[in-house]
Amino acid sequence: MDRKDIWEQIGRILQSESFTGKDQLKKLLEVLFNNMDSQTSLKPDRVIKELWPEETKTKRSADVATEINRLRKALKSYYEMEGTTDPIGISLPNRSMPTLDGSKEKRWIVAEPRDVVEDLEPPPAPSANPRRWLKTVAAAVAICVVTYNVIQIESGDRRPQFGRLDSTTLTIFNAKGKELWHKSFSDEFWPEYYDHGLGQRLWIGDLDGDGRIEALFLYHPAGNPYSHSTTLICFSDRGQEIWRWTPGRALPEFVGTPVIYFTFGFVVLKAGQSGHRRIVVSSQCHPFYPDQIAIVDSKGKTVSEYWHSGILNHLALADLDGEGREEIIASGISNGYRQATLIVLDSDKVFGASTEAVRPEVQLHGVGVAQERARLLFPRSDLNKDLEVYNQSGDMTIDEGRIRLLVSECSLNPNCVILYEFDKSFHLRAVTPADFFRSAHKEFYLNRKDDHPFSAQEEAEFQKVRCLVGCKTAFVSVEIP
C-alpha cells in the first residue's frame, strides 16, 4: 500500500474528535507509523525513548504494552464512529499471539484496505406467510436504498475529512485524499502560529445537526502578528464562508486603548438535543493580561464568556462527574498569583471574571463574578523562583479517569517539567519531577553560594497544590499510593 495514502489516513485519525486530548496516543501512533518499514527491528526501548524521553530510566516494556492497548481501543472507537467510511484500516496486532502463517515476524502496526460496503445476500424465497414475505421484501428494499446511498457517497465523496495549509491557501480533502475545495488568503498565514500543524487550528464535523459537514478554521494573518486579532471562520462542505467570529470585547480596563486578541485554540462540545454544537474558544488580550474563554454557538454568536487574569493556553473537555455533560478544563498561568493554574468550568455556567484578592490591580470589572467548578494553583520550585517570574501549566491529557498535567519550571528546556496526575475528583495521585528538571536544578546551583541538592523535602512541596475553588480544604487531597 502506498505510504502517502497511509499517512493521509493517519492524519485523519490524528485530527479526529476521537483523539482530541489524547496527545500521548497521537505521539505513539506517529512513532509506529515512522517505523512501519522497519517493524522487525523496532524494540520497546526505542518506543520508550520516543514517548517518555525524560523518563527512560523508569519506564518498562509493560508501560509500552499499556499504551499500545489504549491506542488499540482508541482506534477501534474511531472506526466505529468517525472512521466508518475510511478507505484504510489502521490496526495494532496482538504481538503476543502467533502469526497465522507461522512466521516469526510480528508487526506493531498494520494498514489494510477496508470494505466499507458489504455485499448483500439475495432476499429469501417467498414463504407460506404472505405478510412475513412482504416484511422481508420491504426490509431488503430498505437495505438496498441505504446501500445505494452509501455507494453514491463513496463514489463521489463530498464530505471534508482533513486539511492542509500552504503559504497562502487552505485546502480541504475528502477521505480518499481528493481535493474538495480551497480558500486563498491574501494576507498569508503567520508561520509560527501553525508551527505544530492544523491539529488545534482546524475542526471538521457536523456543527448544526443538519447532516452536512462544516469546517472551523482559526486564521491569523502574517506580517505583524500583533496588528490583527485571530479570526474563527466557519466554512460549508463546499467551501463557502458561512460566518466569522472575532474574540474579545470592550472592558472598562481597555477604554481608549486598541487591543488585539490572540486565540490559543478551541474545542467543540458534544451536540445537545437540537443537534447543534457549541464551540469553546480561548484567547488572550494583547498588550494586557486577561484571557477570554468564550462559548460560541453554531451560528457564530457569542453565547457567554469567562474572563481570567492570566493565560489559559490549553483547553480540554471531559465528563468529570459522569452526568453526560462535558466540563471545560483550561490550564496556563494566573497573573494574580504568578503561578501555574488549572481551571474547571461548567459548560452551562461560563460567565464572570476570576477573583483576584491577592493582586486587586489585575482584577477585571464589569463582567460579574465567576463560578468556577475548580481553580488550582501549582507550587513553584526554588529553581523557578530564581529563574522565572512564574511557572506555567503545559500539555494535559485526560483519559481513563486520569488527568495528567505538565507544569514547566524553567524555560531552559521543554522537558524541565513536573508531571501531576489527578483523578476525576482532582485528588492528587502522583507527582513526578522529570529527569531534566533534576539535572537542570543540579547544574544551576552548582558552585553557587546556595548550592544544594534537590531534596526529598523540596519534592514533597510539589504535593501542595493550592485549591482556591472546588475543595473542602485549602489544598487538594493527596492520595498517592
Residue, then its C-alpha position, 0 to 999 in steps of 0.5 A: m500500500d502506498r505510504k502517502d495514502i497511509w499517512e493521509q489516513i493517519g492524519r485523519i485519525l490524528q485530527s479526529e474528535s476521537f483523539t482530541g486530548k489524547d496527545q500521548l496516543k497521537k505521539l505513539l501512533e506517529v512513532l509506529f507509523n515512522n517505523m512501519d518499514s522497519q517493524t522487525s527491528l523496532k524494540p520497546d526501548r526505542v518506543i520508550k525513548e520516543l514517548w517518555p524521553e525524560e523518563t527512560k530510566t523508569k519506564r518498562s516494556a509493560d508501560v509500552a504494552t499499556e499504551i499500545n492497548r489504549l491506542r488499540k481501543a482508541l482506534k477501534s472507537y474511531y472506526e466505529m464512529e468517525g472512521t466508518t467510511d475510511p478507505i484504510g484500516i489502521s490496526l495494532p496486532n496482538r504481538s503476543m499471539p502467533t502469526l497465522d502463517g507461522s512466521k516469526e515476524k510480528r508487526w506493531i502496526v498494520a494498514e489494510p484496505r477496508d470494505v466499507v460496503e458489504d455485499l448483500e445476500p439475495p432476499p429469501a424465497p417467498s414463504a407460506n406467510p404472505r405478510r412475513w414475505l412482504k416484511t422481508v421484501a420491504a426490509a431488503v428494499a430498505i437495505c438496498v436504498v441505504t446501500y445505494n446511498v452509501i455507494q453514491i457517497e463513496s463514489g463521489d465523496r463530498r464530505p471534508q475529512f482533513g486539511r492542509l495549509d500552504s503559504t497562502t491557501l487552505t485546502i480541504f480533502n475528502a477521505k480518499g485524499k481528493e481535493l474538495w475545495h480551497k480558500s486563498f488568503s491574501d494576507e498569508f498565514w503567520p508561520e509560527y502560529y501553525d508551527h505544530g500543524l492544523g491539529q488545534r487550528l482546524w475542526i471538521g464535523d457536523l456543527d448544526g445537526d443538519g447532516r452536512i459537514e462544516a469546517l472551523f478554521l482559526y486564521h491569523p494573518a502574517g506580517n505583524p502578528y500583533s496588528h490583527s486579532t485571530t479570526l474563527i471562520c466557519f466554512s460549508d462542505r463546499g467551501q463557502e464562508i458561512w460566518r466569522w467570529t472575532p474574540g474579545r470585547a470592550l472592558p472598562e480596563f481597555v477604554g481608549t486603548p486598541v487591543i488585539y486578541f490572540t486565540f490559543g485554540f478551541v474545542v467543540l462540545k458534544a451536540g445537545q438535543s437540537g443537534h447543534r454544537r457549541i464551540v469553546v474558544s480561548s484567547q488572550c488580550h494583547p498588550f494586557y493580561p486577561d484571557q477570554i474563554a468564550i462559548v460560541d454557538s453554531k451560528g457564530k454568536t457569542v453565547s457567554e464568556y469567562w474572563h481570567s487574569g492570566i493565560l489559559n493556553h490549553l483547553a480540554l473537555a471531559d465528563l468529570d462527574g459522569e452526568g453526560r455533560e462535558e466540563i471545560i478544563a483550561s490550564g496556563i498561568s494566573n497573573g494574580y498569583r504568578q503561578a501555574t493554574l488549572i481551571v474547571l468550568d461548567s459548560d452551562k455556567v461560563f460567565g464572570a471574571s476570576t477573583e483576584a484578592v491577592r493582586p486587586e490591580v489585575q482584577l477585571h470589572g464589569v463582567g460579574v463574578a465567576q463560578e468556577r467548578a475548580r481553580l488550582l494553583f501549582p507550587r513553584s520550585d526554588l529553581n523557578k523562583d530564581l529563574e522565572v517570574y512564574n511557572q506555567s501549566g503545559d500539555m494535559t491529557i485526560d483519559e481513563g479517569r486520569i488527568r495528567l498535567l505538565v507544569s514547566e519550571c524553567s524555560l531552559n528546556p521543554n522537558c524541565v517539567i513536573l508531571y501531576e496526575f489527578d483523578k476525576s475528583f482532582h485528588l492528587r495521585a502522583v507527582t513526578p519531577a522529570d529527569f531534566f528538571r533534576s539535572a537542570h536544578k543540579e547544574f544551576y546551583l552548582n558552585r553557587k553560594d546556595d548550592h544544594p541538592f534537590s531534596a526529598q523535602e523540596e519534592a514533597e512541596f510539589q504535593k501542595v497544590r493550592c485549591l482556591v475553588g472546588c475543595k473542602t480544604a485549602f489544598v487538594s487531597v493527596e492520595i498517592p499510593 
